[in-house]
Amino acid sequence: MFAEYAALDATALAALIARREVASVEVLQAALARLDAINPRIRAVVSDWRDSALEQARAFDALPPAAPERARPFAGVPLLLKDLGQDLRGRPSTWGSRARAGVLARDTSGVVARWQAAGLLPFGKTNLPEFALKAVTEPALFGPCRNPWDLERTPGGSSGGAAAAVAAGIVPVAGASDGGGSIRIPAAYCGLFGLRPSRGRVSEGPEADEFWDGASATHVLTRSVRDSAALLDAVLGSTPGDPFTVAPPARAYAFDALAAPPRLRIGFSVESPLGTEVHPEHAAAVLRTVELLRELGHAAEPAAPAIDGEQLAQSYLGIYYGHVAADLRQCKREFGARERDFEPDTRALAAIGESLAAPAFVELRRRWNGFARALAAFHARHDLYLTPTTAQPAARIGELDAPAWQRAALRALLGLGLGGLLRHSGTVEQLARANLARTPFTQLANLTGTPAMSVPLHQGADGLPVGVQFIAPWGREDLLFQLGAQLEAARPWAQRLPVGTA
C-alpha cells in the first residue's frame, strides 16, 4: 500500500504520478483503504463507485508516457464530489433528501467535466444536509456525518461530508459549494483551507445560470493553499448562457500561491454582526492572527464595513426561504415527491417561502447591492477584512435539533396545511436565526459576491480547529492566495491530522 498517501496534497500526488513513481491505481487503492477504515465512523462518503474508478485508473496507468492525458495537472488524483450540483451522469443525485432517493443524474455537471479534464478521478459522493440547507450535516437520508477531530461533533455544513473526508485523509481534495458559508464553515471546523470564489468565477452552467441568485459558488476543500489555487485555475471561466462573464485573472492562481503578497492593509473585527456572542477562543484567534500579520509586515486595525447585520441576515433568510420553496416544488413536479418525503425542517422553511409575497422577496433581493457598495467602500481603505470564520465551536451531533415540543407543533401545523402560520408565529425564523448566530460572519461574502477564505491557523484549548476568515474585493482571489500561502508557510497546518486518522 502507498503508505505516504494521507500526508500528501493533490499537487504532490500528481507530481509522483506524472514521474511514474507511483501508479494512479495505487493512489486510488490507498484512498479506498482509508475510506473503508475510517468512513464507517464518520459517514462522510455516501455513494461509492470504486469499481469503475479502478478501471479508469488502470486504463490511465496503461497509457504510454507521451500520452496527452498524462500532461493534465491532476492526472490520476482521486476526488470526491458533493451530492448537489456536482453530478456524474448515471450516478446518484440525492441532494441529501429522501425525496430524491434513487434519482440518477441525467448529465455530468459542467464543473465535474472540468475537474475530469484536469485529470481528477471522481469515485464517490459526500454527505450533506437535505438540500444543503444547514451548517450541520445530519440528513435523515444518510444519517449524521461526524467530525474526524471529535466524533461527537459536526464537521459543519453544508459541505460537511467533503470536509470530513479531506480532514480524515480519505482524499486530498473534495468538491464543495458555498451559499452561506458552506465551504468556509466546514473548513474552520475541520482544520482545512477553504476558499469561496467570486460570483461568476466558476460557471454553474450548463445546468443553471446561478444557484441561490448568485449567492452560491462552487470550489473545493483542501489541506493546502496551492491545491486550492491550482484547482481554481482548472475550472474558472464562463460557459455560454452565463448571466455575466468575469475577467480572467492576470496570471494563474498557482503562481499567486508561490508569490509573496504586497504589504496589505487589513481591517479586523471580532464582533458578531448580529450582536450575538462570539466564543472567546474564536475572538482570540483573530487577535493572534493580527499579531502574525503585523510580524509579516502588514498593517491591521479594528474596522468593519458600514452594514446593518440584522438587515443582511433578513435578506439572506428571505432568499433562502424562497429557494427552498422552489426546490420542493421542483422535486414534486419532476420526481413525484410527496410532502412526507421531506424533512420537517425543510417543509417548514418551504412553507415560509410560499408565504413570502413577491414584492417582499424583491425588496430583500434589492438590498444586496447596498451591501456590496458598503463593502466596496470598506475595501477602498482596507485590502482585506478579517473576522472569525465561526462565532462558536462545532456543535455536538443533534445539539441544534428543535426541542421535542417544537417538532410536535411543527408536524401538527404542517399536517393541517397551516404552514403559512409559521412565518407569522416566528418559530422557524427564531430557530433559523439561532443557528445563524453560530455562523454570522460568512453570509456577507455570499450576498456581495466577493471571494473569501477560511484559514486553519489556530486550535482551541480542546484541540479542535479554529478558523479565521478573510474577505477580499470582488475578483481579488489573488490576494487571498498570496496571503494564504504566506500564512501557511509561517504557521504550517497541512500535516496536522486528527488523532486516530494518521
C-alpha positions as CSV (number, residue, x, y, z in Angstrom):
1,M,0.0,0.0,0.0
2,F,1.1,3.5,-0.8
3,A,2.0,4.5,2.8
4,E,2.7,8.2,2.3
5,Y,-0.7,8.8,0.7
6,A,-2.5,10.6,3.6
7,A,0.4,13.0,4.2
8,L,0.4,14.4,0.6
9,D,-1.7,17.0,-1.1
10,A,-3.1,16.7,-4.6
11,T,-0.3,18.6,-6.1
12,A,2.3,16.3,-4.6
13,L,0.4,13.2,-5.6
14,A,0.0,14.4,-9.2
15,A,3.8,15.0,-9.4
16,L,4.5,11.5,-8.2
17,I,2.1,10.0,-10.7
18,A,3.5,12.2,-13.5
19,R,7.0,10.9,-12.7
20,R,5.6,7.4,-12.6
21,E,7.0,6.9,-9.1
22,V,3.5,5.6,-8.1
23,A,0.7,4.4,-10.2
24,S,-2.7,6.1,-10.2
25,V,-4.3,2.8,-9.2
26,E,-2.1,2.6,-6.2
27,V,-3.2,6.1,-5.1
28,L,-6.8,5.2,-5.6
29,Q,-6.4,1.9,-3.6
30,A,-4.8,3.9,-0.8
31,A,-7.8,6.3,-0.8
32,L,-10.2,3.3,-0.8
33,A,-8.3,1.7,2.1
34,R,-8.7,4.8,4.2
35,L,-12.4,5.1,3.1
36,D,-13.0,1.5,4.3
37,A,-11.1,2.1,7.6
38,I,-12.5,5.5,8.5
39,N,-15.8,6.1,6.8
40,P,-17.9,3.8,9.0
41,R,-17.0,6.1,11.9
42,I,-17.6,9.4,10.2
43,R,-20.1,8.7,7.4
44,A,-18.5,11.3,5.1
45,V,-19.0,9.3,1.9
46,V,-22.5,8.2,0.9
47,S,-22.0,7.0,-2.7
48,D,-19.2,4.8,-3.8
49,W,-18.4,3.7,-7.4
50,R,-15.0,2.3,-6.8
51,D,-15.1,-0.5,-9.5
52,S,-15.5,1.9,-12.4
53,A,-12.9,4.3,-10.9
54,L,-10.4,1.5,-10.6
55,E,-11.0,0.5,-14.2
56,Q,-10.3,4.1,-15.2
57,A,-7.2,4.3,-13.1
58,R,-5.8,1.1,-14.6
59,A,-6.6,2.4,-18.1
60,F,-4.7,5.6,-17.3
61,D,-1.7,3.7,-16.0
62,A,-1.6,1.7,-19.2
63,L,-1.1,4.9,-21.3
64,P,2.3,5.5,-22.9
65,P,4.5,8.1,-21.2
66,A,3.8,10.7,-24.0
67,A,0.0,10.4,-24.0
68,P,-1.7,13.8,-23.7
69,E,-3.8,12.6,-20.8
70,R,-0.7,12.3,-18.7
71,A,0.1,16.0,-19.0
72,R,-3.1,17.1,-17.2
73,P,-2.3,18.9,-14.0
74,F,-4.0,16.5,-11.6
75,A,-3.9,13.4,-13.7
76,G,-4.8,10.3,-11.7
77,V,-5.6,12.0,-8.4
78,P,-8.8,10.8,-6.7
79,L,-11.7,13.2,-6.0
80,L,-15.0,13.1,-4.1
81,L,-18.0,15.1,-5.3
82,K,-20.6,16.9,-3.2
83,D,-24.1,15.4,-3.8
84,L,-25.6,18.6,-5.0
85,G,-24.7,20.4,-8.2
86,Q,-21.7,18.1,-8.9
87,D,-23.2,15.2,-10.8
88,L,-21.7,12.4,-12.8
89,R,-24.0,11.0,-15.4
90,G,-25.8,7.9,-14.3
91,R,-24.7,8.3,-10.7
92,P,-27.0,9.2,-7.7
93,S,-28.1,12.8,-7.3
94,T,-29.9,12.9,-4.0
95,W,-29.2,16.4,-2.6
96,G,-29.3,14.6,0.8
97,S,-33.1,14.2,0.5
98,R,-35.3,11.1,0.7
99,A,-37.4,12.9,-1.9
100,R,-34.6,12.3,-4.4
101,A,-33.5,8.9,-3.2
102,G,-33.0,6.8,-6.3
103,V,-32.6,9.8,-8.7
104,L,-29.7,9.3,-11.1
105,A,-28.0,12.2,-12.8
106,R,-29.0,12.7,-16.4
107,D,-25.8,14.5,-17.3
108,T,-22.4,15.3,-15.9
109,S,-22.2,18.8,-14.4
110,G,-20.0,21.3,-16.1
111,V,-17.7,21.8,-13.2
112,V,-17.3,18.0,-12.8
113,A,-16.4,17.8,-16.5
114,R,-13.7,20.4,-15.9
115,W,-12.3,18.5,-13.0
116,Q,-12.2,15.4,-15.1
117,A,-10.4,17.4,-17.9
118,A,-7.8,18.3,-15.3
119,G,-7.2,14.6,-14.7
120,L,-9.1,14.2,-11.4
121,L,-10.8,10.8,-10.9
122,P,-14.2,11.0,-9.1
123,F,-15.0,7.8,-7.2
124,G,-17.9,8.8,-4.9
125,K,-20.1,11.5,-3.3
126,T,-20.1,13.1,0.1
127,N,-22.7,13.6,2.8
128,L,-24.7,16.8,3.1
129,P,-27.8,18.2,4.9
130,E,-31.0,18.0,2.9
131,F,-30.9,20.5,0.0
132,A,-27.6,21.8,1.5
133,L,-29.7,24.0,3.9
134,K,-27.8,23.8,7.2
135,A,-24.4,24.4,8.7
136,V,-24.5,20.9,10.2
137,T,-24.6,17.6,8.2
138,E,-27.3,15.4,9.7
139,P,-29.7,14.3,6.9
140,A,-32.4,11.8,7.6
141,L,-31.5,10.0,4.4
142,F,-27.9,9.2,5.3
143,G,-27.6,9.9,9.0
144,P,-25.2,12.4,10.7
145,C,-21.7,13.0,9.4
146,R,-19.1,13.3,12.2
147,N,-16.1,15.5,12.6
148,P,-12.8,13.4,12.5
149,W,-11.4,15.7,15.2
150,D,-14.2,14.8,17.6
151,L,-16.8,12.2,16.6
152,E,-19.4,13.7,18.9
153,R,-19.3,17.0,16.9
154,T,-20.5,18.1,13.5
155,P,-18.0,18.8,10.7
156,G,-20.2,21.7,9.7
157,G,-22.3,22.1,6.6
158,S,-23.4,22.1,4.1
159,S,-20.1,20.6,2.6
160,G,-19.7,18.6,5.8
161,G,-19.0,15.3,4.2
162,A,-16.4,16.8,1.9
163,A,-14.6,18.4,4.8
164,A,-14.7,15.3,6.9
165,A,-13.3,13.2,4.1
166,V,-10.4,15.6,3.5
167,A,-9.7,16.1,7.2
168,A,-9.6,12.3,7.6
169,G,-7.2,11.9,4.7
170,I,-9.5,9.9,2.6
171,V,-8.9,12.3,-0.3
172,P,-6.6,15.4,-0.5
173,V,-9.4,17.4,-2.2
174,A,-13.2,17.2,-2.4
175,G,-15.8,19.2,-4.3
176,A,-17.8,21.7,-2.3
177,S,-20.1,24.7,-2.6
178,D,-20.8,27.8,-0.6
179,G,-24.2,29.5,-0.5
180,G,-24.0,30.9,3.1
181,G,-20.6,29.7,4.3
182,S,-20.8,26.0,3.2
183,I,-17.1,25.8,2.2
184,R,-15.7,28.1,4.9
185,I,-17.7,26.8,7.9
186,P,-16.6,23.1,7.4
187,A,-13.1,24.3,6.7
188,A,-13.0,26.1,10.0
189,Y,-14.4,23.1,12.0
190,C,-12.2,20.5,10.3
191,G,-8.8,22.3,10.1
192,L,-8.8,22.9,6.3
193,F,-8.2,25.7,3.8
194,G,-11.5,26.7,2.2
195,L,-11.9,29.4,-0.4
196,R,-15.2,30.7,-1.8
197,P,-14.6,32.2,-5.2
198,S,-16.1,35.4,-6.5
199,R,-19.6,35.3,-8.0
200,G,-19.2,34.1,-11.6
201,R,-15.6,32.9,-11.3
202,V,-16.7,29.3,-11.7
203,S,-19.6,28.7,-14.0
204,E,-22.6,26.8,-12.8
205,G,-23.6,26.1,-16.4
206,P,-24.9,24.5,-18.3
207,E,-27.3,23.2,-15.6
208,A,-28.0,26.6,-14.1
209,D,-27.4,30.3,-14.6
210,E,-26.7,30.8,-10.9
211,F,-27.6,29.0,-7.7
212,W,-29.4,30.9,-5.0
213,D,-29.4,34.1,-7.1
214,G,-25.7,34.0,-7.3
215,A,-25.1,33.7,-3.5
216,S,-23.7,30.2,-4.1
217,A,-20.3,29.4,-5.5
218,T,-18.6,26.1,-6.3
219,H,-15.0,25.2,-5.5
220,V,-13.2,22.6,-3.3
221,L,-12.0,21.9,0.2
222,T,-8.2,21.2,0.5
223,R,-5.5,20.9,3.1
224,S,-3.0,23.2,1.1
225,V,-3.4,26.6,-0.4
226,R,-1.6,25.6,-3.6
227,D,-4.1,22.8,-4.3
228,S,-7.0,25.3,-3.9
229,A,-5.2,27.8,-6.3
230,A,-4.3,25.3,-9.0
231,L,-7.8,23.7,-8.9
232,L,-9.4,27.1,-9.3
233,D,-7.2,27.6,-12.4
234,A,-8.5,24.3,-13.7
235,V,-12.2,25.2,-13.6
236,L,-12.5,29.0,-13.8
237,G,-14.3,30.6,-16.8
238,S,-17.7,31.1,-18.2
239,T,-19.9,28.9,-20.3
240,P,-22.4,30.0,-23.0
241,G,-25.5,31.5,-21.4
242,D,-23.9,32.6,-18.1
243,P,-25.5,35.8,-16.8
244,F,-22.2,37.6,-17.0
245,T,-18.5,37.0,-17.7
246,V,-15.8,37.6,-15.1
247,A,-12.5,38.9,-16.4
248,P,-9.8,36.2,-16.1
249,P,-7.0,36.7,-13.6
250,A,-3.8,38.4,-14.7
251,R,-1.9,35.2,-14.1
252,A,-2.6,31.7,-12.9
253,Y,-3.6,31.5,-9.3
254,A,-1.0,28.7,-8.9
255,F,1.7,31.4,-9.3
256,D,-0.1,33.6,-6.7
257,A,0.3,30.7,-4.2
258,L,4.0,30.9,-4.7
259,A,4.3,34.7,-4.6
260,A,4.7,37.0,-1.6
261,P,1.8,39.4,-1.1
262,P,2.3,43.1,-1.1
263,R,2.0,44.9,2.2
264,L,-1.7,44.7,2.9
265,R,-4.0,47.0,4.9
266,I,-6.3,44.8,6.8
267,G,-9.4,45.8,8.8
268,F,-10.5,43.3,11.5
269,S,-13.4,42.8,13.8
270,V,-14.4,40.2,16.4
271,E,-17.9,41.5,16.9
272,S,-20.8,39.4,15.6
273,P,-22.8,41.4,13.0
274,L,-25.9,40.1,14.8
275,G,-24.8,41.4,18.2
276,T,-24.7,37.8,19.4
277,E,-22.0,36.1,21.5
278,V,-18.6,35.2,20.0
279,H,-16.7,32.5,21.8
280,P,-13.5,33.9,23.5
281,E,-11.2,31.4,21.7
282,H,-12.7,32.4,18.3
283,A,-12.1,36.1,19.1
284,A,-8.7,35.4,20.4
285,A,-7.8,33.5,17.1
286,V,-8.4,36.8,15.2
287,L,-6.3,38.8,17.6
288,R,-3.4,36.2,17.3
289,T,-3.8,36.4,13.6
290,V,-3.4,40.2,13.8
291,E,-0.2,39.8,15.7
292,L,1.1,37.4,13.0
293,L,0.1,39.7,10.2
294,R,2.0,42.6,11.8
295,E,5.0,40.3,12.2
296,L,4.8,39.6,8.5
297,G,4.8,43.4,7.7
298,H,1.1,44.0,7.1
299,A,-0.9,46.8,8.7
300,A,-4.0,45.8,10.7
301,E,-6.5,47.9,12.6
302,P,-10.0,47.5,14.0
303,A,-12.5,48.3,11.3
304,A,-15.7,46.9,9.8
305,P,-17.9,47.8,6.8
306,A,-20.9,50.0,7.4
307,I,-23.5,47.3,7.0
308,D,-26.5,46.5,9.2
309,G,-26.0,42.9,10.2
310,E,-29.7,42.4,11.0
311,Q,-30.8,43.6,7.6
312,L,-28.2,41.4,5.9
313,A,-29.5,38.4,7.9
314,Q,-33.1,39.2,6.9
315,S,-32.1,39.4,3.3
316,Y,-30.2,36.2,3.4
317,L,-33.0,34.3,5.1
318,G,-35.6,35.7,2.7
319,I,-33.8,34.4,-0.4
320,Y,-33.1,31.1,1.5
321,Y,-36.8,30.5,2.2
322,G,-37.8,31.4,-1.3
323,H,-35.3,29.0,-2.9
324,V,-36.3,26.1,-0.5
325,A,-39.9,26.5,-1.6
326,A,-38.9,26.5,-5.3
327,D,-36.8,23.3,-4.8
328,L,-39.6,21.5,-3.1
329,R,-42.0,22.4,-6.0
330,Q,-39.4,21.1,-8.5
331,C,-39.0,17.8,-6.7
332,K,-42.7,17.3,-6.6
333,R,-43.1,18.2,-10.2
334,E,-40.2,16.2,-11.6
335,F,-39.9,13.2,-9.3
336,G,-43.4,12.9,-7.8
337,A,-42.1,13.6,-4.3
338,R,-44.7,13.9,-1.5
339,E,-44.7,16.2,1.5
340,R,-43.7,13.4,3.8
341,D,-40.6,12.7,1.7
342,F,-39.1,15.9,3.0
343,E,-37.7,16.6,6.5
344,P,-40.0,18.6,8.7
345,D,-37.5,21.5,9.0
346,T,-37.3,21.7,5.2
347,R,-41.0,21.7,4.9
348,A,-41.3,24.5,7.4
349,L,-38.7,26.6,5.6
350,A,-40.6,26.0,2.3
351,A,-43.9,27.0,3.9
352,I,-42.4,30.3,5.0
353,G,-41.1,30.7,1.4
354,E,-44.5,30.0,0.0
355,S,-46.0,32.7,2.3
356,L,-43.4,35.3,1.2
357,A,-45.0,37.7,-1.3
358,A,-43.2,38.5,-4.5
359,P,-42.7,42.2,-3.6
360,A,-41.2,41.3,-0.2
361,F,-38.9,38.9,-1.9
362,V,-37.8,41.5,-4.4
363,E,-37.2,44.1,-1.6
364,L,-35.0,41.7,0.2
365,R,-33.0,40.9,-3.0
366,R,-32.6,44.6,-3.8
367,R,-30.6,45.2,-0.6
368,W,-27.8,43.1,-1.9
369,N,-26.3,45.9,-4.0
370,G,-26.3,48.2,-1.0
371,F,-24.3,45.6,1.0
372,A,-21.9,45.3,-1.9
373,R,-21.4,49.0,-2.2
374,A,-20.8,49.4,1.5
375,L,-18.2,46.6,1.4
376,A,-16.5,48.1,-1.6
377,A,-16.2,51.4,0.3
378,F,-14.6,49.5,3.1
379,H,-12.2,47.9,0.6
380,A,-11.2,51.3,-0.7
381,R,-9.5,51.8,2.6
382,H,-8.6,48.2,3.5
383,D,-7.4,45.5,1.2
384,L,-8.9,42.7,3.3
385,Y,-11.5,42.2,6.0
386,L,-10.6,39.8,8.8
387,T,-13.1,38.1,11.2
388,P,-13.6,34.8,12.9
389,T,-15.0,32.2,10.4
390,T,-17.5,31.0,13.0
391,A,-18.7,32.5,16.3
392,Q,-18.9,29.2,18.2
393,P,-17.2,25.8,18.2
394,A,-18.7,23.0,16.2
395,A,-22.0,21.9,17.7
396,R,-22.4,18.4,19.1
397,I,-24.4,16.0,16.9
398,G,-28.1,16.7,17.4
399,E,-27.4,19.8,19.5
400,L,-29.2,22.1,17.1
401,D,-32.3,20.0,16.7
402,A,-35.5,21.7,17.7
403,P,-36.9,20.7,21.1
404,A,-39.5,17.9,21.0
405,W,-42.4,20.2,21.7
406,Q,-41.5,22.4,18.8
407,R,-41.1,19.5,16.5
408,A,-44.5,18.2,17.5
409,A,-46.1,21.6,17.0
410,L,-44.4,21.9,13.6
411,R,-45.6,18.5,12.4
412,A,-49.2,19.4,13.5
413,L,-49.2,22.7,11.6
414,L,-47.7,21.1,8.5
415,G,-50.1,18.2,8.7
416,L,-53.1,20.6,8.9
417,G,-51.8,22.5,5.9
418,L,-51.2,25.6,8.1
419,G,-47.7,26.2,7.1
420,G,-48.4,29.9,6.3
421,L,-48.9,30.5,10.0
422,L,-45.2,29.6,10.6
423,R,-43.9,32.9,9.2
424,H,-46.3,34.9,11.4
425,S,-45.6,32.8,14.5
426,G,-41.9,33.4,14.1
427,T,-41.0,29.9,15.4
428,V,-39.0,28.7,12.5
429,E,-37.4,32.1,11.9
430,Q,-36.2,32.1,15.5
431,L,-34.6,28.7,15.1
432,A,-33.0,29.8,11.8
433,R,-31.6,32.9,13.4
434,A,-30.4,30.9,16.4
435,N,-28.4,28.7,14.1
436,L,-27.2,31.7,12.1
437,A,-25.9,33.2,15.3
438,R,-23.3,30.4,15.4
439,T,-22.0,31.4,12.0
440,P,-22.9,35.1,11.4
441,F,-19.7,36.1,9.6
442,T,-19.9,34.2,6.3
443,Q,-23.1,35.4,4.6
444,L,-21.6,38.8,3.8
445,A,-19.4,37.3,1.1
446,N,-22.3,35.4,-0.4
447,L,-24.7,38.3,-0.8
448,T,-21.9,40.6,-2.1
449,G,-20.4,38.0,-4.4
450,T,-16.9,38.6,-3.0
451,P,-14.2,36.0,-2.5
452,A,-13.4,34.8,1.0
453,M,-11.2,32.2,2.6
454,S,-11.1,30.4,5.9
455,V,-7.6,29.7,7.1
456,P,-6.9,27.0,9.8
457,L,-4.3,28.9,11.8
458,H,-5.4,28.0,15.3
459,Q,-6.7,25.3,17.7
460,G,-8.8,25.7,20.8
461,A,-7.8,24.5,24.2
462,D,-9.7,21.3,23.4
463,G,-7.5,20.7,20.4
464,L,-10.3,21.4,17.9
465,P,-9.5,23.6,14.8
466,V,-10.5,27.3,14.8
467,G,-10.5,29.1,11.5
468,V,-10.2,32.8,10.7
469,Q,-11.9,34.4,7.6
470,F,-10.5,37.0,5.1
471,I,-12.8,38.7,2.7
472,A,-11.3,40.4,-0.4
473,P,-12.7,42.7,-3.0
474,W,-14.7,41.1,-5.9
475,G,-12.3,39.4,-8.3
476,R,-9.3,39.5,-6.0
477,E,-8.7,35.8,-5.2
478,D,-5.1,36.5,-6.0
479,L,-4.7,38.5,-2.8
480,L,-6.2,35.7,-0.8
481,F,-4.0,33.0,-2.3
482,Q,-0.9,35.1,-1.8
483,L,-1.7,35.8,1.9
484,G,-3.0,32.3,2.5
485,A,0.3,30.8,1.3
486,Q,2.3,33.3,3.4
487,L,0.3,32.3,6.5
488,E,0.7,28.6,5.7
489,A,4.5,29.0,5.4
490,A,4.6,30.9,8.7
491,R,2.2,28.5,10.6
492,P,2.1,25.2,8.7
493,W,-1.1,23.2,9.1
494,A,-1.3,20.8,6.2
495,Q,0.4,17.9,8.1
496,R,-2.0,18.2,11.0
497,L,-4.3,15.2,11.1
498,P,-7.0,14.3,13.6
499,V,-6.0,11.7,16.2
500,G,-6.8,8.3,15.0
501,T,-6.6,9.1,11.3
502,A,-2.8,9.4,10.9
